[in-house]
Amino acid sequence: MNENWLEIANLNDLIINEGKAIRVNNLSIALFRLPDDQVYAIENSCPHIGAPLDSGIVENKTITCLWHSWCFSLIDGYSTNCPNVKVQTYPTKIDKDKVFLLI
């Protein structure tokens, strides 16, 4: 199976602990750069009522939606409020300060 890694950002353009919304193949994706320079990519819509997650608060590899405080793991997308609810996550990798996303 061919992997489709797309270059989506420069690492230095991502602010630590702040989200950045991007569009890839008609998908809205939120990127988050953490202090250890890991970059996480998740679906940019809270399943509760569709709030954009890129504007949420990042803490301990978790994003908290600003609208109603639903929380999601940046690692696997599962909600800490409702264990059966999750958002899609996407693998990322960094190569020479370029951020790539696997779709």
LINJOKA-V746151 format. One record per helix or strand of 3 or more residues. SS is the DSSP state (h for helix, s for strand). FROM is the first residue (numbers start at 1). TO is the last residue. If there is no record, write none. Layout:
ss	from	to
SS	FROM	TO
SS	FROM	TO
//
This chain:
ss	from	to
s	5	10
h	11	13
s	19	24
s	27	33
s	39	43
h	53	55
s	57	59
s	62	64
s	71	73
s	92	95
s	98	102
//
